[in-house]
Amino acid sequence: MIAGEETATSGDCINPNKEVAISDSDKFVNQILNGPNEQCQENFRMDKPVFYKLCHILQTRGLLRHTNRIKIEEQLAIFLFIIGHNLRTRAVQELFGYSGETISRHFNNVLNAVTSISTSFFQSTSPDVDQFDPYFKDCIGVVDCIHMPVMVGVDEQGPFRNGHNGLLTQNVLVASSFDLRFNYVLAGWEGSASDQQVLDAALTRPNKLQVPQGKYYIVDSKYQNLPGFIAPYRGGVSEPKGVFNERHKVLHRAVDRALGALKERFPILLSAPPYPLQTQVKLVIAACALHNYVRLEKPDDFVFRMFEEDTLLAETTEEEDRGMALGEEENEGHEHGLFGPEEVEDSLRLRDEIASNLWNHYVQNLPTF
């Protein structure tokens, strides 16, 4: 039972015919849900059928319940309104007509509910890249890290300070598919951790990132070329390797599209919310899970349409330039703590094979390549 509120259990259901006072929150939520679909998109960041189905999922799994004061629809609406508009508790108190304590409690209840079933939203099959690019056979997506703002106490700030810009961040690893879904997310690493360090952690923790046999992700040059992870060639490269890098770079933009849609839908990820660190970590996981849920239920919704391939500029971003920086060619390591030298050598040969096939196709099909 939630402290301060009487919970309506299945054996003590609220009588729908009983006259009850309609709260300001109920009026606001009903106004949105009974209005045009665009209002639900704007306020709760998803279409009405998708919103109602999520309510049903959370209720049938026993994760949320109606109370005598706040229905599940209101509870979910409070949570989505906050993360979808990057608002603080005080800012939504008046709109929903509840105390800050009540808003905060239901926010955390929904956050915990979504987080508890988040793995079910990540368990999905993704198409290989050959549907998008036939030259990178068996590629299933992109792995990359993104730094998200974080708020921690003064005594904890050192490890979370990003070495590139000095800001406080958490280094979040994502494995995204080419259809804008996230296959895997690892949040909570300190901003000072290297991207390779976070990837190594993702490969060794109990709930680890798994790459199907014979498949691979592409990664940028911040990572080592390893079994299951194909990086670009580093430094000044030959023309065949340069063609490979350009094609690799185009495919790598898929993660930028996925992250762009994620942050567009849930802008709370753009700033450091004033919550405990563990809550900030959960927010990243929950947002990615809901992103996947909406993608599965409504793949062409209003946010995803903004990030379709043909709507994006093909210009290289500053971060891409940094990841593909040219210079004196480097000798790539053949050793890694998680893989033997022969395994690493096999991954390098696979990349050379892809580059060779790509170059042959390029030379033979210059007019259409």
Residue frames relative to the residue before (quaternion, step in Angstrom):
aa qw qx qy qz dx dy dz
M 1.0000 0.0000 0.0000 0.0000 0.00 0.00 0.00
I 0.4161 -0.7071 0.5152 0.2478 3.57 -0.93 0.91
A 0.4929 -0.6764 0.4604 0.2960 3.52 -0.80 1.00
G 0.8114 0.2726 -0.2073 0.4736 3.54 -0.96 0.91
E 0.7765 0.2196 -0.1522 0.5707 3.59 1.25 -0.18
E 0.3825 -0.7011 0.5518 0.2401 3.55 -1.05 0.76
T 0.2996 -0.7794 0.5297 0.1490 3.54 -0.75 1.09
A 0.3417 -0.7197 0.5678 0.2071 3.55 -1.01 0.83
T 0.1688 -0.7991 0.5717 0.0781 3.57 -0.42 1.20
S 0.6977 -0.4627 0.3334 0.4336 3.53 -1.34 0.16
G 0.6955 0.4614 -0.2818 0.4732 3.57 1.15 -0.56
D 0.7481 0.2702 -0.1658 0.5830 3.57 1.28 -0.11
C 0.0309 0.8563 -0.5131 0.0509 3.54 0.73 1.13
I 0.5269 -0.6086 0.4911 0.3330 3.51 -1.22 0.57
N 0.4089 -0.7131 0.5155 0.2419 3.56 -0.82 0.98
P 0.3600 -0.7677 0.4823 0.2201 3.62 -0.45 1.15
N 0.6679 0.4998 -0.3029 0.4608 3.61 1.21 -0.40
K 0.5341 0.6323 -0.4013 0.3922 3.54 1.28 -0.23
E 0.4127 -0.7084 0.5126 0.2550 3.57 -0.89 0.89
V 0.0418 0.7837 -0.6155 0.0727 3.54 -0.75 1.11
A 0.5773 -0.5814 0.4447 0.3618 3.51 -1.23 0.50
I 0.3202 -0.7422 0.5585 0.1862 3.56 -0.90 0.92
S 0.3467 -0.7620 0.5130 0.1897 3.56 -0.62 1.15
D 0.6485 -0.4917 0.3983 0.4231 3.54 -1.32 0.28
S 0.6272 0.5399 -0.3364 0.4495 3.56 1.06 -0.78
D 0.6479 0.5219 -0.3175 0.4550 3.55 0.94 -0.93
K 0.6388 0.5243 -0.3217 0.4620 3.57 0.99 -0.83
F 0.6717 0.4988 -0.2971 0.4601 3.58 0.91 -0.96
V 0.6880 0.4779 -0.2900 0.4627 3.59 0.81 -1.00
N 0.6627 0.4993 -0.3125 0.4625 3.60 0.92 -0.86
Q 0.6145 0.5486 -0.3431 0.4512 3.54 1.05 -0.76
I 0.6742 0.4805 -0.2943 0.4775 3.59 0.97 -0.85
L 0.7286 0.4531 -0.2527 0.4473 3.58 0.79 -1.02
N 0.6962 0.4325 -0.2712 0.5047 3.59 1.18 -0.46
G 0.6104 0.5587 -0.3436 0.4441 3.55 1.31 -0.08
P 0.7693 -0.3150 0.2477 0.4976 3.59 -1.25 -0.32
N 0.6212 -0.5649 0.3958 0.3719 3.56 -1.14 0.62
E 0.5979 0.5903 -0.3596 0.4058 3.57 1.08 -0.69
Q 0.6180 0.5429 -0.3510 0.4474 3.60 1.09 -0.61
C 0.6413 0.5009 -0.3206 0.4848 3.58 1.04 -0.73
Q 0.6251 0.5342 -0.3354 0.4598 3.57 0.99 -0.76
E 0.6983 0.4836 -0.2735 0.4513 3.55 0.85 -0.99
N 0.7657 0.3956 -0.2065 0.4633 3.58 0.84 -0.94
F 0.8128 0.2349 -0.0981 0.5240 3.58 0.89 -0.93
R 0.4725 -0.7589 0.3651 0.2597 3.56 1.36 0.35
M 0.7475 0.2512 -0.2279 0.5712 3.59 1.15 0.60
D 0.6228 -0.5457 0.4069 0.3855 3.56 -1.27 0.35
K 0.6551 -0.5495 0.3496 0.3829 3.58 -1.17 0.57
P 0.6684 0.4809 -0.3409 0.4536 3.68 0.78 -0.78
V 0.6381 0.5208 -0.3194 0.4686 3.59 1.07 -0.74
F 0.6295 0.5306 -0.3182 0.4700 3.57 1.06 -0.80
Y 0.6904 0.4792 -0.2871 0.4597 3.59 0.81 -0.98
K 0.6447 0.5157 -0.3344 0.4546 3.60 0.97 -0.74
L 0.6277 0.5250 -0.3347 0.4673 3.58 1.05 -0.72
C 0.6068 0.5365 -0.3433 0.4754 3.59 1.03 -0.75
H 0.6628 0.5123 -0.3001 0.4562 3.56 0.93 -0.93
I 0.6438 0.5249 -0.3227 0.4537 3.59 0.94 -0.86
L 0.6953 0.4782 -0.2776 0.4591 3.56 0.84 -0.99
Q 0.6642 0.4937 -0.3084 0.4689 3.58 1.08 -0.66
T 0.7050 0.4741 -0.2841 0.4444 3.60 0.78 -0.97
R 0.6768 0.4577 -0.2962 0.4948 3.59 1.15 -0.45
G 0.5152 -0.6929 0.3856 0.3253 3.55 1.29 0.19
L 0.4623 0.7070 -0.4236 0.3271 3.57 1.20 0.41
L 0.7739 0.1055 -0.0802 0.6193 3.59 1.18 -0.53
R 0.0998 -0.7828 0.6122 0.0498 3.56 -1.20 0.65
H 0.5347 -0.5635 0.5084 0.3715 3.52 -1.26 0.46
T 0.1579 -0.7343 0.6442 0.1445 3.54 -1.19 0.55
N 0.6818 -0.4804 0.3453 0.4303 3.57 -1.26 0.15
R 0.7415 0.3844 -0.2216 0.5033 3.57 1.19 -0.39
I 0.8245 0.1591 -0.0380 0.5417 3.59 0.90 -0.88
K 0.3134 -0.7508 0.5568 0.1675 3.54 -0.71 1.11
I 0.6760 -0.4896 0.3620 0.4150 3.55 -1.28 0.35
E 0.6207 0.5505 -0.3497 0.4351 3.59 0.99 -0.78
E 0.6613 0.4893 -0.3069 0.4786 3.57 1.00 -0.77
Q 0.6328 0.5421 -0.3347 0.4401 3.58 0.95 -0.85
L 0.6858 0.4638 -0.2795 0.4863 3.57 0.89 -0.95
A 0.6251 0.5480 -0.3367 0.4422 3.58 1.03 -0.79
I 0.6240 0.5378 -0.3371 0.4558 3.60 0.97 -0.83
F 0.6789 0.4985 -0.2860 0.4570 3.57 0.86 -1.01
L 0.7079 0.4623 -0.2703 0.4605 3.59 0.78 -1.03
F 0.6259 0.5369 -0.3464 0.4473 3.58 1.04 -0.71
I 0.6622 0.5075 -0.3074 0.4577 3.59 0.98 -0.82
I 0.7519 0.3834 -0.2406 0.4793 3.61 0.72 -0.99
G 0.6647 0.5136 -0.3048 0.4489 3.58 1.19 -0.45
H 0.7634 0.2809 -0.1767 0.5542 3.57 1.29 -0.17
N 0.4005 -0.7459 0.4517 0.2814 3.57 1.33 0.18
L 0.3537 0.7391 -0.4864 0.3034 3.54 0.87 1.05
R 0.4017 -0.6880 0.5471 0.2568 3.54 -1.26 0.43
T 0.7265 -0.4622 0.2913 0.4167 3.54 -1.27 0.44
R 0.6680 0.5193 -0.3097 0.4338 3.57 0.84 -0.97
A 0.6533 0.5478 -0.3155 0.4166 3.58 1.03 -0.78
V 0.7528 0.3769 -0.2206 0.4926 3.60 1.09 -0.55
Q 0.4119 0.7284 -0.4648 0.2894 3.60 1.25 -0.08
E 0.7080 0.4687 -0.2726 0.4525 3.56 0.76 -1.04
L 0.6506 0.5337 -0.3211 0.4346 3.57 0.96 -0.87
F 0.7663 0.3520 -0.1879 0.5035 3.59 0.90 -0.93
G 0.4140 -0.7606 0.4323 0.2514 3.59 1.24 -0.19
Y 0.5995 0.5296 -0.3791 0.4651 3.59 1.10 0.61
S 0.6059 -0.5577 0.4200 0.3814 3.54 -1.25 0.40
G 0.6548 -0.5108 0.3829 0.4046 3.54 -1.26 0.35
E 0.6311 0.5397 -0.3312 0.4481 3.57 1.04 -0.76
T 0.6651 0.4945 -0.3022 0.4709 3.58 0.97 -0.84
I 0.6320 0.5226 -0.3274 0.4693 3.57 0.96 -0.86
S 0.6807 0.4999 -0.2902 0.4501 3.56 0.83 -1.00
R 0.6542 0.5278 -0.3200 0.4371 3.58 0.94 -0.87
H 0.7135 0.4370 -0.2692 0.4770 3.57 0.84 -0.92
F 0.5610 0.5725 -0.3856 0.4571 3.59 1.15 -0.53
N 0.7071 0.4525 -0.2619 0.4762 3.57 0.84 -0.98
N 0.6083 0.5515 -0.3576 0.4449 3.60 1.06 -0.67
V 0.6838 0.4651 -0.2867 0.4836 3.58 0.91 -0.91
L 0.6157 0.5467 -0.3472 0.4489 3.58 0.98 -0.80
N 0.6839 0.4755 -0.2860 0.4737 3.57 0.86 -0.93
A 0.6319 0.5378 -0.3329 0.4479 3.59 1.04 -0.76
V 0.6831 0.4714 -0.2896 0.4769 3.58 0.86 -0.95
T 0.6518 0.5217 -0.3221 0.4464 3.58 0.93 -0.86
S 0.6545 0.5469 -0.3210 0.4116 3.58 0.98 -0.83
I 0.7597 0.3017 -0.1946 0.5422 3.61 1.14 -0.49
S 0.3187 0.7928 -0.4782 0.2032 3.58 1.25 0.21
T 0.6218 0.5648 -0.3632 0.4030 3.60 0.98 -0.76
S 0.6203 0.5546 -0.3546 0.4264 3.60 1.05 -0.62
F 0.6626 0.4851 -0.3034 0.4833 3.58 1.17 -0.51
F 0.6604 0.4750 -0.3135 0.4898 3.60 1.23 -0.26
Q 0.6026 0.5538 -0.3605 0.4475 3.59 1.21 -0.29
S 0.3952 0.6872 -0.5130 0.3293 3.53 0.13 1.29
T 0.4385 -0.6749 0.5246 0.2775 3.54 -1.11 0.66
S 0.1874 -0.7864 0.5833 0.0790 3.53 -1.04 0.83
P 0.5109 -0.6516 0.4546 0.3282 3.58 -1.01 0.71
D 0.5112 -0.6127 0.4981 0.3394 3.56 -1.18 0.59
V 0.6349 -0.5596 0.3775 0.3758 3.52 -1.25 0.42
D 0.5297 0.6498 -0.4334 0.3307 3.64 1.11 -0.38
Q 0.5568 0.5600 -0.4018 0.4635 3.56 1.28 -0.13
F 0.7446 0.3643 -0.1860 0.5275 3.57 1.23 -0.50
D 0.7920 -0.0090 0.0523 0.6082 3.59 1.05 -0.79
P 0.3024 -0.8085 0.4750 0.1713 3.62 -0.30 1.20
Y 0.5927 0.6112 -0.3647 0.3770 3.60 1.18 -0.31
F 0.7244 0.3542 -0.2231 0.5477 3.60 1.17 -0.51
K 0.0805 -0.8344 0.5452 0.0052 3.54 0.46 1.27
D 0.8416 0.2019 -0.1812 0.4670 3.56 -1.12 0.84
C 0.4622 0.6387 -0.4797 0.3851 3.60 1.19 0.32
I 0.1772 -0.8246 0.5329 0.0682 3.60 -0.78 1.01
G 0.8170 -0.1668 0.0933 0.5440 3.61 1.18 0.08
V 0.5129 -0.6198 0.5125 0.3002 3.50 -1.36 -0.38
V 0.1536 -0.7483 0.6369 0.1042 3.55 -1.05 0.79
D 0.1829 0.7671 -0.5994 0.1371 3.55 -0.90 0.92
C 0.3648 -0.7003 0.5670 0.2346 3.54 -1.33 0.28
I 0.0924 -0.7694 0.6297 0.0536 3.54 -1.15 0.70
H 0.3433 -0.7308 0.5542 0.2025 3.55 -1.01 0.85
M 0.0861 -0.7931 0.6029 0.0111 3.56 -0.74 1.11
P 0.5600 -0.6300 0.4122 0.3459 3.61 -0.90 0.87
V 0.0592 -0.7963 0.6020 0.0018 3.55 -1.05 0.78
M 0.2317 -0.7482 0.6042 0.1464 3.57 -1.19 0.58
V 0.1010 0.7820 -0.6050 0.1103 3.57 -0.68 1.15
G 0.6478 -0.5271 0.3856 0.3922 3.55 -1.28 0.32
V 0.6876 -0.5021 0.3316 0.4063 3.54 -1.22 0.51
D 0.6989 0.4836 -0.2801 0.4464 3.58 0.91 -0.86
E 0.6930 0.4454 -0.2756 0.4954 3.61 1.26 -0.18
Q 0.4962 0.7305 -0.3946 0.2539 3.58 1.22 -0.28
G 0.5461 0.6621 -0.3968 0.3255 3.60 1.02 -0.68
P 0.7429 0.4080 -0.2546 0.4656 3.62 0.58 -1.03
F 0.6944 0.4810 -0.2852 0.4529 3.60 1.10 -0.58
R 0.5291 0.6341 -0.4225 0.3734 3.60 1.22 -0.04
N 0.4026 -0.7308 0.5097 0.2097 3.53 -0.66 1.20
G 0.4273 -0.7376 0.4662 0.2367 3.58 -0.70 1.08
H 0.6300 0.5557 -0.3402 0.4225 3.61 1.16 -0.44
N 0.8394 0.1121 -0.0265 0.5311 3.59 0.88 -0.89
G 0.5188 -0.6829 0.3941 0.3305 3.60 1.25 0.02
L 0.5178 0.6431 -0.4172 0.3798 3.59 1.27 0.03
L 0.4946 -0.6289 0.5065 0.3214 3.56 -1.26 0.43
T 0.1304 0.8054 -0.5609 0.1402 3.57 -0.58 1.14
Q 0.2855 -0.6590 0.6420 0.2683 3.48 -1.42 0.11
N 0.3512 -0.7353 0.5458 0.1951 3.56 -0.98 0.89
V 0.0953 -0.8301 0.5491 -0.0203 3.54 -0.35 1.32
L 0.2064 -0.7704 0.5933 0.1093 3.57 -0.80 1.04
V 0.0251 -0.7831 0.6214 0.0010 3.55 -0.98 0.91
A 0.1727 -0.7160 0.6632 0.1328 3.52 -1.25 0.63
S 0.0489 -0.8308 0.5542 -0.0187 3.56 -0.36 1.24
S 0.4093 -0.6809 0.5517 0.2539 3.53 -1.20 0.61
F 0.6105 -0.5657 0.4056 0.3779 3.55 -1.29 0.07
D 0.6563 0.4467 -0.3354 0.5071 3.59 1.25 0.14
L 0.6357 -0.6135 0.2856 0.3714 3.55 1.17 0.81
R 0.5404 0.5869 -0.4354 0.4171 3.59 1.12 0.49
F 0.3963 -0.6841 0.5555 0.2578 3.53 -1.29 0.41
N 0.2886 -0.7616 0.5593 0.1546 3.56 -0.78 1.05
Y 0.7986 0.0002 0.0650 0.5983 3.57 1.12 -0.67
V 0.0275 -0.7805 0.6246 0.0006 3.57 -1.13 0.75
L 0.0248 -0.7623 0.6467 0.0105 3.56 -1.01 0.88
A 0.0223 -0.8169 0.5745 -0.0452 3.58 -0.44 1.24
G 0.6681 0.5566 -0.3658 0.3318 3.53 -1.34 0.26
W 0.5246 0.6260 -0.4333 0.3810 3.60 1.19 -0.12
E 0.5757 -0.6150 0.4212 0.3359 3.56 -1.07 0.78
G 0.5953 -0.6129 0.4020 0.3291 3.54 -1.12 0.73
S 0.6338 0.5344 -0.3379 0.4456 3.60 1.17 -0.42
A 0.5419 0.6276 -0.4071 0.3830 3.62 1.20 -0.28
S 0.4627 -0.6688 0.5048 0.2895 3.57 -1.03 0.76
D 0.6205 -0.5546 0.3989 0.3851 3.55 -1.20 0.50
Q 0.6380 0.5193 -0.3338 0.4603 3.60 1.01 -0.75
Q 0.6214 0.5457 -0.3347 0.4517 3.57 1.05 -0.74
V 0.6671 0.4883 -0.3018 0.4748 3.59 0.98 -0.84
L 0.6338 0.5204 -0.3323 0.4658 3.59 1.01 -0.75
D 0.6350 0.5229 -0.3318 0.4618 3.59 0.96 -0.84
A 0.6407 0.5159 -0.3203 0.4698 3.58 1.03 -0.78
A 0.6505 0.5269 -0.3152 0.4471 3.57 0.99 -0.83
L 0.6899 0.4860 -0.2731 0.4618 3.58 1.14 -0.61
T 0.7545 0.3907 -0.2019 0.4871 3.59 1.22 -0.32
R 0.5641 0.6034 -0.4045 0.3927 3.61 1.16 -0.26
P 0.6890 -0.4942 0.3155 0.4260 3.63 -1.17 0.42
N 0.7417 0.2716 -0.1744 0.5880 3.60 0.91 -0.90
K 0.0656 0.8787 -0.4673 0.0725 3.52 0.62 1.20
L 0.5718 -0.5392 0.4900 0.3770 3.50 -1.37 0.28
Q 0.0984 -0.8095 0.5785 0.0188 3.56 -0.68 1.11
V 0.1756 -0.7618 0.6186 0.0788 3.53 -0.97 0.98
P 0.4406 -0.7071 0.4763 0.2811 3.63 -0.60 1.05
Q 0.6209 -0.5636 0.3991 0.3709 3.55 -1.12 0.71
G 0.8229 0.2146 -0.1797 0.4944 3.55 -0.87 0.98
K 0.6533 0.4739 -0.3180 0.4975 3.60 1.27 0.01
Y 0.0734 -0.7995 0.5930 0.0620 3.56 -1.27 0.18
Y 0.3498 -0.6642 0.6150 0.2415 3.51 -1.41 0.35
I 0.3424 -0.6811 0.5817 0.2837 3.54 -1.24 0.31
V 0.1123 -0.7727 0.6240 0.0310 3.56 -1.16 0.75
D 0.4848 -0.6488 0.4787 0.3391 3.58 -1.16 0.36
S 0.7399 -0.4747 0.2709 0.3923 3.56 -1.32 0.10
K 0.4795 0.6285 -0.4659 0.3976 3.61 1.20 0.22
Y 0.7072 0.4057 -0.2376 0.5280 3.55 1.30 -0.29
Q 0.4986 -0.6217 0.5140 0.3174 3.53 -1.29 0.44
N 0.4796 -0.6298 0.5189 0.3225 3.57 -1.14 0.65
L 0.0731 0.8207 -0.5484 0.1427 3.55 -0.46 1.28
P 0.6579 -0.4637 0.3741 0.4606 3.61 -1.20 0.18
G 0.8018 0.2260 -0.1989 0.5163 3.56 -0.69 1.10
F 0.7694 0.2531 -0.1381 0.5699 3.59 1.28 -0.15
I 0.1008 -0.8161 0.5691 0.0053 3.56 -0.47 1.25
A 0.1626 -0.7985 0.5784 0.0381 3.55 -0.64 1.24
P 0.5623 -0.5679 0.4533 0.3948 3.61 -1.22 0.24
Y 0.5758 -0.5358 0.4666 0.4046 3.55 -1.29 0.22
R 0.3562 -0.7563 0.5147 0.1905 3.55 -0.96 0.83
G 0.8275 0.2804 -0.1969 0.4448 3.50 -1.31 0.51
G 0.7447 -0.3322 0.2907 0.5006 3.56 -1.29 -0.40
V 0.0565 -0.8354 0.5458 -0.0313 3.59 -0.60 1.12
S 0.6035 -0.5424 0.4432 0.3811 3.53 -1.33 0.32
E 0.6941 -0.4866 0.3237 0.4203 3.54 -1.28 0.29
P 0.6474 0.4983 -0.3515 0.4571 3.67 0.86 -0.73
K 0.6691 0.4829 -0.3055 0.4752 3.57 0.96 -0.82
G 0.6153 0.5472 -0.3433 0.4518 3.57 1.11 -0.64
V 0.6286 0.5129 -0.3300 0.4826 3.60 1.04 -0.75
F 0.6201 0.5351 -0.3313 0.4684 3.56 1.02 -0.80
N 0.6773 0.5050 -0.3006 0.4426 3.59 0.85 -0.96
E 0.6493 0.5178 -0.3253 0.4523 3.57 0.99 -0.78
R 0.6619 0.4872 -0.3077 0.4794 3.56 0.97 -0.85
H 0.6151 0.5553 -0.3141 0.4634 3.55 1.07 -0.85
K 0.6650 0.5213 -0.2947 0.4463 3.56 0.95 -0.91
V 0.6225 0.5335 -0.3352 0.4642 3.58 1.04 -0.76
L 0.6748 0.4846 -0.2945 0.4723 3.58 0.91 -0.89
H 0.6274 0.5666 -0.3359 0.4154 3.57 1.02 -0.79
R 0.5739 0.6107 -0.3819 0.3896 3.61 1.15 -0.48
A 0.4861 0.6713 -0.4401 0.3455 3.60 1.20 -0.28
V 0.6550 0.5034 -0.3228 0.4619 3.59 1.00 -0.74
D 0.6138 0.5376 -0.3497 0.4603 3.60 1.09 -0.62
R 0.6363 0.5204 -0.3238 0.4684 3.58 1.06 -0.74
A 0.6632 0.5043 -0.3063 0.4605 3.56 0.93 -0.91
L 0.6842 0.4696 -0.2840 0.4803 3.59 0.90 -0.91
G 0.6126 0.5506 -0.3484 0.4474 3.58 1.08 -0.67
A 0.6601 0.4897 -0.2990 0.4848 3.58 0.99 -0.85
L 0.6225 0.5529 -0.3346 0.4415 3.58 1.01 -0.82
K 0.7319 0.4276 -0.2404 0.4730 3.59 0.79 -1.02
E 0.5955 0.5514 -0.3636 0.4573 3.58 1.16 -0.50
R 0.6952 0.4651 -0.2719 0.4760 3.57 0.99 -0.83
F 0.8107 0.1529 -0.0367 0.5640 3.57 0.95 -0.93
P 0.1035 -0.8608 0.4962 0.0453 3.62 0.39 1.21
I 0.4359 0.6734 -0.4858 0.3470 3.62 1.19 0.02
L 0.6114 0.5684 -0.3415 0.4319 3.59 1.22 -0.47
L 0.5977 0.5971 -0.3510 0.4038 3.58 1.26 -0.24
S 0.7738 0.2105 -0.1329 0.5824 3.59 1.22 -0.28
A 0.5715 -0.5985 0.4401 0.3484 3.53 -1.28 0.32
P 0.2372 -0.7920 0.5435 0.1454 3.62 -0.33 1.16
P 0.4828 -0.7027 0.4446 0.2745 3.62 -0.99 0.79
Y 0.3769 0.6998 -0.5079 0.3321 3.54 0.61 1.19
P 0.6416 -0.4768 0.4000 0.4483 3.60 -1.22 0.22
L 0.6602 -0.5403 0.3414 0.3945 3.57 -1.12 0.66
Q 0.6617 0.5154 -0.3253 0.4367 3.58 0.87 -0.88
T 0.6251 0.5211 -0.3341 0.4754 3.59 1.10 -0.65
Q 0.6380 0.5252 -0.3243 0.4604 3.58 1.01 -0.78
V 0.6363 0.5094 -0.3212 0.4822 3.57 1.07 -0.73
K 0.6513 0.5154 -0.3109 0.4621 3.58 0.94 -0.90
L 0.6131 0.5655 -0.3518 0.4248 3.59 1.01 -0.74
V 0.6385 0.5166 -0.3300 0.4653 3.58 0.98 -0.79
I 0.6686 0.4996 -0.2988 0.4627 3.58 0.88 -0.95
A 0.6777 0.4971 -0.2938 0.4553 3.57 0.89 -0.98
A 0.6491 0.5172 -0.3236 0.4544 3.60 0.94 -0.84
C 0.6632 0.4910 -0.3080 0.4735 3.61 0.94 -0.83
A 0.6367 0.5244 -0.3261 0.4617 3.58 1.03 -0.78
L 0.6757 0.4764 -0.2938 0.4796 3.60 0.93 -0.87
H 0.5688 0.5733 -0.3615 0.4659 3.56 1.13 -0.67
N 0.6823 0.4760 -0.2805 0.4788 3.60 0.88 -0.96
Y 0.6299 0.5488 -0.3298 0.4395 3.55 0.98 -0.88
V 0.6806 0.4713 -0.2921 0.4789 3.59 0.87 -0.93
R 0.6320 0.5407 -0.3381 0.4404 3.59 0.98 -0.80
L 0.6721 0.4896 -0.2918 0.4726 3.57 1.02 -0.78
E 0.7251 0.4470 -0.2399 0.4658 3.56 0.98 -0.86
K 0.8040 0.0449 0.0307 0.5921 3.57 0.99 -0.83
P 0.1215 -0.8659 0.4802 0.0699 3.61 0.48 1.19
D 0.7420 0.3599 -0.2215 0.5204 3.58 1.17 -0.44
D 0.2654 0.7926 -0.5206 0.1743 3.60 1.04 0.58
F 0.7667 -0.4465 0.2262 0.4021 3.54 -1.32 0.31
V 0.6614 0.4847 -0.3178 0.4761 3.62 1.07 -0.61
F 0.6844 0.4953 -0.3027 0.4411 3.59 0.79 -0.94
R 0.5958 0.5659 -0.3709 0.4327 3.60 1.08 -0.59
M 0.6212 0.5560 -0.3388 0.4362 3.57 1.15 -0.58
F 0.7787 0.3393 -0.1550 0.5044 3.57 1.16 -0.56
E 0.2933 0.7263 -0.5530 0.2839 3.55 1.07 0.68
E 0.6982 -0.5258 0.2965 0.3850 3.54 -1.16 0.71
D 0.7415 0.4462 -0.2480 0.4354 3.57 0.79 -1.00
T 0.6340 0.5246 -0.3522 0.4458 3.62 1.22 0.00
L 0.6424 0.5424 -0.3167 0.4391 3.57 1.28 -0.18
L 0.4971 -0.6338 0.5034 0.3127 3.53 -1.14 0.65
A 0.4098 -0.7251 0.5017 0.2336 3.57 -1.03 0.73
E 0.4148 0.7221 -0.4683 0.2954 3.57 1.24 0.16
T 0.4697 -0.6617 0.5087 0.2876 3.54 -1.10 0.74
T 0.3691 -0.7347 0.5262 0.2169 3.56 -0.85 0.96
E 0.6772 -0.4815 0.3614 0.4231 3.53 -1.29 0.28
E 0.6517 0.5145 -0.3215 0.4552 3.57 1.00 -0.80
E 0.6361 0.5186 -0.3345 0.4632 3.59 1.03 -0.74
D 0.6236 0.5387 -0.3330 0.4583 3.55 1.02 -0.81
R 0.6607 0.5014 -0.3087 0.4655 3.55 0.99 -0.87
G 0.6782 0.4972 -0.2968 0.4526 3.57 0.98 -0.84
M 0.7587 0.3343 -0.1869 0.5269 3.59 1.11 -0.65
A 0.1909 0.8413 -0.4957 0.1003 3.57 1.23 0.38
L 0.3423 -0.7260 0.5628 0.1973 3.54 -1.03 0.88
G 0.2381 0.7518 -0.5909 0.1699 3.49 -1.25 0.34
E 0.7604 -0.3097 0.2502 0.5131 3.53 -1.18 -0.46
E 0.5023 -0.6839 0.4345 0.3018 3.57 -0.78 1.00
E 0.2770 -0.7790 0.5480 0.1271 3.54 -0.94 0.97
N 0.4172 -0.6503 0.5662 0.2872 3.53 -1.22 0.53
E 0.2990 -0.7795 0.5238 0.1691 3.56 -0.60 1.12
G 0.5338 -0.6654 0.4301 0.2954 3.54 -1.00 0.90
H 0.2767 -0.7511 0.5800 0.1513 3.52 -1.17 0.69
E 0.6719 0.4527 -0.2995 0.5038 3.56 1.25 0.28
H 0.0882 0.7674 -0.6311 0.0708 3.51 -1.14 0.72
G 0.5865 -0.6441 0.3690 0.3240 3.55 -0.95 0.89
L 0.7314 0.4252 -0.2358 0.4782 3.59 1.10 -0.64
F 0.7694 0.2696 -0.1479 0.5598 3.59 1.23 -0.33
G 0.4877 -0.6592 0.4912 0.2937 3.53 -1.14 0.65
P 0.6828 -0.4954 0.3406 0.4151 3.62 -1.25 0.40
E 0.6580 0.5098 -0.3270 0.4475 3.60 0.95 -0.77
E 0.6354 0.5238 -0.3310 0.4608 3.58 1.03 -0.74
V 0.6514 0.4981 -0.3132 0.4791 3.57 0.98 -0.84
E 0.6358 0.5284 -0.3241 0.4600 3.57 1.00 -0.84
D 0.6324 0.5279 -0.3324 0.4593 3.61 1.00 -0.77
S 0.6554 0.5073 -0.3189 0.4597 3.59 1.00 -0.79
L 0.6330 0.5144 -0.3296 0.4755 3.59 1.10 -0.65
R 0.6397 0.5129 -0.3246 0.4715 3.58 1.04 -0.76
L 0.6155 0.5399 -0.3479 0.4568 3.58 1.04 -0.74
R 0.6546 0.5017 -0.3190 0.4670 3.59 0.93 -0.84
D 0.6482 0.5103 -0.3218 0.4646 3.60 0.95 -0.84
E 0.6347 0.5264 -0.3287 0.4605 3.57 1.04 -0.75
I 0.6402 0.5072 -0.3244 0.4770 3.58 0.97 -0.82
A 0.6650 0.5105 -0.3020 0.4538 3.58 0.92 -0.94
S 0.6545 0.5152 -0.3139 0.4557 3.59 0.99 -0.83
N 0.6705 0.4862 -0.2973 0.4751 3.58 0.91 -0.90
L 0.6420 0.5251 -0.3167 0.4603 3.55 1.00 -0.82
W 0.6604 0.5033 -0.3082 0.4643 3.59 0.95 -0.86
N 0.6404 0.5203 -0.3320 0.4570 3.58 0.97 -0.81
H 0.6549 0.4888 -0.3073 0.4876 3.59 0.95 -0.82
Y 0.6305 0.5494 -0.3252 0.4414 3.56 1.02 -0.80
V 0.6849 0.4825 -0.2841 0.4663 3.58 0.88 -0.96
Q 0.7152 0.4651 -0.2594 0.4525 3.57 0.96 -0.88
N 0.7931 0.2659 -0.1154 0.5358 3.59 1.17 -0.54
L 0.0679 0.8517 -0.5157 0.0630 3.56 0.99 0.81
P 0.6847 0.4967 -0.3321 0.4174 3.67 0.76 -0.80
T 0.7854 0.3309 -0.1626 0.4972 3.59 1.06 -0.73
F 0.4955 0.6870 -0.4266 0.3169 3.61 1.17 -0.17
